């Protein structure tokens, strides 16, 4: 499955809805094990996969000397948070480009977003 966002208009920043794939795990359950009612109701396992390369994200996370063990779930959450951040910044920059009557996002559009929107204020030192 691929995490995708459902976009509405270029000017709106909406929360991303991950694309979820349901996998039938009933075949993998131990057949000799007696199923209780909660296991029968939960025969599908939800999996969310990022569009970003998880191995690269894990490598970046391991660059921190304080982190020795990194669970795969945390790598996936960091990847999803990164995708949400990129979507928010690109949507805001696209809004600036549309106001300038352009379809292409330029560096100046991103700089405008960082300077004018409070939630991108932490990026000001990167300009």
C-alpha positions in Angstrom: 0.0 0.0 0.0 1.0 3.6 -0.5 0.4 6.5 1.7 -1.5 9.0 -0.4 -3.3 12.2 0.4 -6.7 13.2 -0.8 -6.3 16.7 -2.0 -9.2 19.1 -2.5 -8.1 22.4 -3.8 -4.6 23.8 -4.2 -5.2 26.5 -1.6 -6.4 24.2 1.2 -4.2 22.5 3.7 -5.9 19.3 4.7 -4.8 16.4 6.8 -3.5 13.5 4.8 -5.5 10.3 4.8 -3.2 7.3 4.4 -4.2 4.7 1.9 -4.8 1.5 3.9 -4.6 -2.0 2.6 -6.4 -4.7 4.5 -4.7 -8.1 4.4 -6.6 -11.3 5.2 -4.5 -12.9 8.0 -6.9 -15.7 8.8 -4.7 -18.2 6.9 -1.7 -17.4 9.0 -3.5 -18.0 12.3 -2.6 -21.2 14.1 -5.4 -23.5 13.2 -4.9 -25.6 16.3 -5.4 -22.5 18.5 -8.9 -22.0 19.7 -10.1 -18.6 18.4 -11.7 -16.3 20.8 -14.4 -13.8 19.6 -12.0 -10.8 19.5 -9.6 -12.7 17.1 -12.5 -13.7 14.8 -13.6 -10.1 14.6 -10.2 -8.9 13.7 -9.2 -11.1 10.8 -7.8 -8.1 8.9 -4.5 -6.4 9.6 -4.0 -2.9 8.5 -0.7 -1.9 6.9 0.4 1.6 6.0 3.4 1.9 3.8 5.3 5.1 3.1 6.3 6.5 -0.3 9.6 7.5 1.2 12.4 4.9 1.4 12.2 3.6 5.0 15.8 2.3 4.9 17.1 5.8 4.3 14.9 7.2 7.0 16.2 4.6 9.4 19.8 5.4 8.4 19.2 9.1 9.1 17.7 8.2 12.5 20.7 6.1 13.4 23.0 9.1 12.8 21.9 10.3 16.3 24.4 8.8 18.7 21.8 8.5 21.4 19.6 6.1 19.4 20.9 2.6 19.3 17.8 0.5 18.6 15.1 1.8 16.3 11.8 -0.1 15.9 10.3 -0.3 12.4 7.1 1.2 13.7 8.9 4.4 14.7 10.5 4.6 11.3 7.1 4.3 9.6 5.7 7.0 11.9 8.6 9.4 11.1 8.1 8.7 7.4 4.4 9.5 7.6 5.1 12.6 9.6 7.6 13.7 7.0 5.1 13.2 4.3 2.5 15.3 6.1 5.1 18.0 6.6 6.1 18.0 2.9 2.4 18.1 1.9 1.7 21.0 4.2 4.7 23.0 3.0 4.1 22.3 -0.7 0.4 23.1 -0.4 1.1 26.4 1.2 3.8 27.1 -1.5 1.4 26.2 -4.2 -1.1 28.6 -2.8 1.5 31.4 -3.0 2.3 30.4 -6.6 -1.4 30.5 -7.6 -1.7 34.0 -6.1 1.3 34.9 -8.3 -0.6 33.4 -11.3 1.9 30.6 -11.7 1.6 26.8 -11.6 5.2 26.1 -10.8 6.4 26.4 -7.2 9.6 28.4 -6.9 12.1 28.7 -4.1 10.7 32.2 -3.4 7.2 30.7 -2.7 8.6 28.4 -0.1 10.6 31.3 1.5 7.4 33.3 1.6 5.6 30.5 3.4 8.4 30.2 5.9 8.4 33.9 6.6 4.7 34.5 6.8 3.3 31.3 8.4 3.8 30.7 12.1 3.9 27.0 11.9 6.9 27.1 9.5 8.8 29.6 11.7 11.3 27.0 12.8 12.7 26.9 9.2 13.7 30.5 9.1 17.3 29.7 10.0 17.5 27.4 6.9 16.8 30.2 4.4 
